Amino acid sequence: SSGVRRPFLDALSRCLGSPHAGLVGACLTTAGWLSRSLAASQDADATDTDTSLAAFSALVPRLKQCLAPARPARHRVLAAVSLHNFSKIQVTRRGLPLSVTSIGMPSLPDAIGT
């Protein structure tokens, strides 16, 4: 139910803003898993739509922050993967920019430091 999802998503969002790199990495991994799961299981079901929209609104602003050049490469890659997964979800697609450059994401070689 929505009452159960919201506290989890809020906690995950707060975790993404933590100053502790290890915690942020674990939360980015969780966000990647969640976004991939939502992208893989999207149906016309209202519950799936509600869950996708709730996850999108709770996580995408923090995921964009994790793309900052000062962040560890691992964080930037995990955030980019999650944003890519959200872009595959029809109901959230309109809320994402059309190109990664519009959200300030570096090219993959720049993101991983090569």
N, C-alpha and C positions, 0 to 999 in steps of 0.2 A: 504494500500500500504506500501511498504518497507520504504518509506520516512516518514511515520507517525509512524511506529513501532519503528524505530531506536531511535528517541529522547526519547520516553517513556522508552525503555529498558535501555538506557544510564542513564537516571535519576534514574531509579529503582536501577541500579547497584551502582551508586554513593551514593544513600541513604543507601544501605547495608553497606557501609564503613563509615557511619556517627558515630561520637562519642556519639550521643544522643540515649540512649537505647530505648526510646519510639518510636522514628522515625524508628530505625532499626527493632523493633518488628512489626510495621505497614507494613514496606516494606517486611519483611519476610512473613507476612500473605498474602500480595499481590502476592509475588513470589510463595507461595504455591497454591494459587487460580489459578494463571496463568499456572503453571506447570501441575496442575491437569486438567485444562481445555484443555490444549494442548494434554495431554496423552489420555483424553477421546474422543477427536475429530479428532485424526489423521486419515487422509485419504491418498490416493495416490495423492491428489491435490498438485500441486507445491506450492501454497500459504501457505498451512499448513506446508509443508516441510521447506520453507523459514522462516516462523515464528518460528518454532521449533528450527531450527539451529541458528537463530538470538538470540532467548531467551537463548539458551544453551550457546552460546559464550559470551553473555553479563553477565549472572548471575552465572554460575557455579563456576568461580574462586572466586567470593565474597561469594557464599554459602559455599564453602569449608573453607574459612576464618572464617565464623560464627560457624564452628564446634570446634573451639579452646577451650580447657578446661577453659580458663579464661572468656569465654562468659557466659552469663546467661543461665541456663538450658532451658528456654523457647526458646531462640534463637537457641540453638543447636538442639532442637527437631524440630522446624519449618524448619531449614535448611536441616536437615536429611529427612524430609518429602518431601521437594521440590526436593532434589537430587533423592530420591526414585521415585518420579513422572517422572523426566527426564529419569530415567532408563527404564521406560515403553514405551518410545517413540522410535520406531525402528531406526529412522534416527540419534538419539543422543546416542544410546546405546553404540556404539563403542568408544565414547569419555569418557565414565565413567569407572572407575576401576571396576573389577569384585567383589571386596569385600570391605566392609566398612572399614576394618582394613587397607587397602592400602591407604586410604585417611586420616587416623588418627582419625576416628570416634570412640568414646568410645562405649562400650556396652550400651544398653538402660538404665539399672540401673545406670551406671556411669553417663550417660548424664543427667539423672533427679535427680541425687544426692541421690539415695537410697542405 
